[in-house]
Amino acid sequence: MKVKIWSDVRCPFCYIGKKKFEAALSQFPQEKEVDIEWKSYQLDPNLKTDPNLSTLEYFVKAKGVSEAKAKEMFSWATHMAAEVGLKFNLETSVTANSFKAHRLIQLAKSKGLGNKIEEALFKAHFEEAKNIDDTEVLQEIGNSIGMEAEEVKNTLESDAFAYQVKQDEMEARNIGVRGVPFFVIDDKYAISGAQPTAAFLQTLEKAWEEFKPKQSQLEISEGDSCSPDGNCD
């Protein structure tokens, strides 16, 4: 059964949602039957990377809110993250465009490392205050999950996987995605946002009940036959 997840590594609720979904998946008896595909979605494609500008400063400027209000919002997101075992460092995270990171995700997906690169990028941005638009940083992150640093560098210095990123975003628009995280289960059910673990589990179970008949084995009525080894009875 296929689960597609649209997210942006700059989105705190995408990281929180990932953890809540994983908690649900760990309780799902058919966990090994679930194939997860991460999809690219840039919340702010025009964002200019500025390592000297903290996310808090950027948020105040971009959203037109007071610093006190921004800190209150960050505190709430940090509290939600702590509930799923994450230690957010939102105020000092680096203001960085995520397009390079998404191209790295696409490269990792081609090697079956989609989930690992998502986790590594989320952690780098939200907990370690690393610049996810810096090629050397992305080389280190890729290398930490088993990717070749030189291949990562060559990919990011070209326009490789840019098309795949845009295709994911186009697909999102076509199905009506207006925010992330956005989970699509078996192309039938969608969950928007970092909803409770119980909501994910309930939807997985519902989708499985409809998916299961497709995977059921044939009911065989036995009769006279010959086997490949030549025995006939």
Secondary structure, 3 states (H helix, E strand, C coil): CEEEEEECCCCHHHHHHHHHHHHHHHCCCCHHHCEEEEEECCCCCCCCCEEEEEHHHHHHHHHCCCHHHHHHHHHHHHHHHHHCCCCCCHHHCEECCCHHHHHHHHHHHCCCCHHHHHHHHHHHHHCCCCCCCCHHHHHHHHHHCCCCHHHHHHHHCCCCCHHHHHHHHHHHHHCCCCCCCEEEECCCEEEECCCCHHHHHHHHHHHHHHHHHHHCCCCCCCCCCECCCCCEC
